[in-house]
C-alpha cells in the first residue's frame, strides 16, 4: 500500500469542445482507507468524478468466473485465493474492508466534484442502507442506466454498465446520440462487446493493475477476467477509447509490485482546442 500516483491521459475528440473537461477516474476502493487517494483527487481539480465499481463489498452466490473445462486455471486461482486467505489471517485487522471507509470516501469526494458511480463484481447486492446512503449523499448511481452531463458548455452522456444482465442496456446506450462515456468495471468486455459500437470512451477497473508488473512494458502478472499476463491490465488502449485504472486499493495480502495505486485523470479536449 505504497503512496498512490496520479496518472494523466489526454484524449481528443472531433466533437466541439471549447474548454477541456477534466474527469477524475476512481476504481476498486474495496472499502479500504482512502485519505491519500482523496488528497490526490483534490489536487486534480476535476470537473466530475467517475467511479467504475468495487467501492463496496457486497456479495451473493453468483459465480465470479467461469472455469468450465479450464482445470489448470481453476487450480492456479484457487491456490492464489487460499494463499491470500492464510496471509490475511496472519495480517489481522490491518487494512481490513469497512463500510464506513467507503462512506467517508464518497462523502468527501462529493465535496470535490459531482460523483457518478457504476457497480462492479464485488457489488452484487446493495443493501437498503447502501441505497439510502447513496440517495442521501447526492451521488448519481448508474447501474445499467445513463444520464446527460454538461461541463464547460459541453453536453455528453455518462452510462454505467453493470457486471450483471447488461446486454439490453448496452444496446440501448450505444444507439443514443452525442458523445458517450461508458463506465464498465470489466475491461475484458471492451473488445468483444464495445469496440464495434459508437461509444466514444470506456473507463474500466477490476484488474488492480495485475498485482505486479513484469517487463519493460509493465504487463500485469495476474489480470482478473483475463488470466496470466492479460492484455488490458492498466493503461490506454484502442487509440484512446479504453482506459483501465490500476485501482485505489490492495485487497491482497501480498504487495503490489511496481504497480502503485492510482488516481486516473482524463483531459478531454476537442481536436481544435488551442488552435487559432
C-alpha positions in Angstrom: 0.0 0.0 0.0 2.7 2.5 -1.0 1.8 6.0 -2.0 -0.6 6.3 -4.9 0.1 8.3 -8.0 -1.8 10.5 -10.5 -1.8 9.1 -14.0 -3.0 11.5 -16.7 -4.3 10.9 -20.2 -5.2 13.4 -22.8 -8.0 12.3 -25.1 -9.2 14.3 -28.1 -12.5 14.1 -29.9 -13.7 15.5 -33.1 -16.7 16.9 -31.3 -16.7 20.6 -30.5 -15.3 21.3 -27.0 -14.5 24.9 -26.2 -12.7 24.2 -22.9 -11.1 20.9 -21.6 -13.2 18.6 -19.5 -11.3 17.1 -16.5 -12.5 13.7 -15.4 -11.1 12.0 -12.4 -11.4 8.2 -12.5 -11.5 6.1 -9.4 -11.9 2.4 -9.2 -11.6 -0.6 -6.8 -11.6 1.1 -3.4 -13.0 -2.0 -1.8 -13.9 -0.2 1.5 -10.3 0.5 2.3 -8.9 3.7 3.8 -8.6 6.5 1.3 -7.1 9.6 2.8 -4.1 9.6 0.4 -6.4 8.9 -2.6 -8.7 11.8 -1.5 -5.6 14.1 -1.2 -4.6 13.4 -4.8 -8.2 13.6 -6.0 -8.5 17.1 -4.6 -5.2 18.2 -6.3 -6.5 17.1 -9.8 -9.3 19.7 -9.5 -11.8 17.6 -11.6 -14.9 18.8 -13.2 -16.5 15.5 -12.4 -15.5 12.3 -10.6 -16.4 8.9 -12.1 -16.2 5.6 -10.1 -16.0 2.3 -12.0 -17.1 -0.2 -9.4 -16.0 -2.2 -6.4 -16.3 0.7 -3.9 -18.4 -1.5 -1.6 -18.1 -5.2 -0.6 -21.4 -6.8 -1.3 -21.7 -10.5 -2.4 -24.3 -13.0 -3.1 -23.9 -16.5 -4.5 -23.5 -15.8 -8.2 -20.2 -17.2 -9.6 -17.4 -14.7 -10.3 -15.6 -16.7 -13.0 -16.4 -19.5 -15.5 -13.9 -22.3 -15.0 -15.6 -24.9 -17.2 -13.0 -27.1 -19.0 -10.2 -25.0 -17.5 -8.8 -27.1 -14.7 -5.3 -25.6 -14.7 -6.7 -22.1 -14.5 -9.0 -23.2 -11.7 -6.1 -24.7 -9.8 -3.9 -21.6 -10.1 -6.6 -19.2 -9.0 -7.8 -21.4 -6.1 -4.2 -21.6 -4.9 -3.9 -17.9 -5.0 -7.1 -17.3 -3.1 -6.2 -19.8 -0.4 -2.7 -18.4 0.0 -4.2 -14.9 0.3 -6.7 -16.1 2.8 -4.0 -17.5 5.1 -1.9 -14.4 4.8 -4.9 -12.2 5.6 -5.4 -14.3 8.8 -1.8 -13.6 9.8 -2.1 -10.0 9.0 -5.1 -9.5 11.3 -7.1 -6.3 11.3 -4.6 -4.2 9.3 -6.2 -2.6 6.3 -9.5 -4.5 6.5 -12.5 -3.6 4.5 -15.0 -1.5 6.4 -18.2 0.1 5.0 -17.5 3.3 6.9 -14.3 3.8 4.8 -16.4 3.7 1.6 -19.0 6.1 3.0 -16.4 8.6 4.2 -14.7 8.5 0.8 -17.9 9.2 -1.1 -19.0 12.0 1.2 -15.6 13.7 0.9 -15.4 13.1 -2.9 -18.8 14.8 -3.3 -17.3 18.0 -1.8 -14.7 18.0 -4.5 -16.9 17.5 -7.6 -20.1 15.7 -8.7 -19.7 12.0 -8.5 -21.1 9.3 -10.9 -20.7 5.7 -9.9 -21.2 2.4 -11.6 -21.0 -1.1 -9.9 -18.5 -3.9 -10.1 -18.4 -7.6 -9.3 -18.0 -7.0 -5.6 -21.3 -5.1 -5.5 -23.7 -7.9 -6.4 -26.4 -6.9 -3.9 -26.6 -3.5 -2.4 -28.5 -3.3 0.9 -31.4 -0.9 1.6 -28.9 1.0 3.8 -26.5 1.4 0.9 -29.2 2.7 -1.4 -30.4 5.2 1.3 -26.9 6.4 1.8 -26.3 6.9 -1.9 -29.6 8.8 -2.2 -28.8 11.0 0.8 -25.3 11.9 -0.2 -26.4 13.0 -3.7 -24.1 11.0 -5.9 -25.5 9.6 -9.2 -25.6 5.8 -9.3 -25.6 4.4 -12.8 -26.4 0.7 -12.8 -27.4 -0.1 -16.3 -28.5 3.5 -16.6 -27.3 6.7 -18.1 -27.6 10.5 -17.7 -26.6 13.7 -19.5 -23.9 15.9 -18.1 -22.9 19.4 -19.2 -19.4 20.7 -18.3 -17.9 23.9 -19.6 -20.7 24.1 -22.1 -20.1 20.6 -23.5 -23.0 18.2 -23.1 -22.3 14.5 -23.1 -23.7 11.2 -21.8 -22.4 9.0 -19.0 -23.6 5.4 -18.8 -22.9 2.8 -16.2 -22.8 -0.8 -17.3 -23.5 -3.4 -14.6 -21.5 -6.6 -14.1 -24.8 -8.5 -14.5 -27.5 -8.5 -17.1 -26.1 -5.6 -19.1 -26.9 -6.7 -22.7 -30.1 -4.8 -23.2 -28.7 -1.6 -21.6 -25.5 -1.7 -23.7 -27.5 -2.0 -26.9 -29.8 0.9 -26.0 -27.0 3.1 -24.8 -24.8 2.5 -27.8 -27.6 3.6 -30.1 -28.0 7.0 -28.4 -26.6 10.2 -30.0 -23.9 12.6 -28.7 -20.6 11.9 -27.0 -20.9 8.8 -24.9 -18.7 7.9 -21.9 -19.2 4.4 -20.5 -18.3 3.2 -17.0 -17.7 -0.5 -17.4 -15.9 -2.3 -14.5 -14.6 -5.1 -16.7 -12.1 -4.1 -19.4 -12.2 -7.7 -20.9 -15.7 -6.9 -22.2 -14.5 -4.0 -24.4 -13.0 -5.9 -27.3 -15.9 -8.4 -27.8 -18.8 -6.1 -26.9 -18.0 -2.4 -27.0 -15.2 -1.9 -29.6 -17.5 -2.0 -32.6 -20.2 0.3 -31.1 -20.4 4.1 -31.3 -19.4 4.5 -27.7 -16.6 7.1 -27.6 -14.7 6.4 -24.4 -14.9 3.5 -21.9 -13.3 3.6 -18.4 -12.7 0.4 -16.5 -11.0 -1.0 -13.4 -11.2 -4.6 -11.9 -7.6 -5.6 -12.8 -5.8 -4.0 -9.9 -3.0 -3.5 -12.4 -2.3 -7.2 -12.5 -1.0 -7.0 -8.8 2.6 -7.0 -10.0 4.0 -5.5 -13.3 6.6 -7.5 -15.2 8.9 -6.5 -18.0 9.7 -3.1 -19.7 6.1 -2.7 -20.8 4.7 -3.3 -17.4 2.5 -6.3 -18.2 0.3 -7.3 -15.3 1.0 -10.8 -13.9 -2.5 -11.9 -13.0 -5.3 -9.9 -14.5 -8.8 -10.8 -13.2 -11.1 -11.8 -16.1 -8.1 -12.1 -18.4 -5.8 -14.6 -16.7 -2.0 -14.7 -16.6 -0.4 -11.7 -18.4 -3.7 -10.4 -19.6 -3.6 -7.6 -22.3 -5.6 -4.9 -20.5 -4.2 -4.7 -17.0 -3.6 -0.9 -16.9 -3.3 2.0 -19.3 -4.9 3.3 -22.5 -5.9 1.1 -25.4 -7.7 1.1 -28.7 -6.5 4.5 -29.7 -7.8 6.2 -26.6 -11.2 4.5 -26.5 -10.4 2.4 -23.4 -8.7 3.5 -20.2 -8.0 0.9 -17.5 -7.3 2.0 -13.9 -4.9 0.0 -11.7 -7.2 0.8 -8.8 -7.1 2.5 -5.5 -6.5 -0.3 -3.0 -4.7 -3.5 -2.4 -7.1 -6.3 -1.4 -4.5 -9.0 -1.5 -2.2 -9.7 1.5 0.8 -9.8 -0.8 2.1 -6.4 -2.0 1.6 -4.7 -5.3 5.0 -4.8 -7.1 6.0 -2.0 -9.5 2.2 -1.3 -9.5 1.2 1.8 -7.5 -2.4 2.5 -6.6 -3.6 5.4 -8.8 -6.0 8.2 -9.4 -6.6 8.5 -13.2 -7.2 11.9 -14.8 -8.7 12.2 -18.2 -8.3 15.6 -20.0 -11.0 15.5 -22.7 -10.3 18.0 -25.5 -11.7 18.9 -28.9 -9.3 18.3 -31.9 -9.1 22.1 -32.5 -8.8 23.2 -28.8 -5.9 25.6 -28.5 -5.6 26.3 -32.3 -6.3 29.7 -33.9 
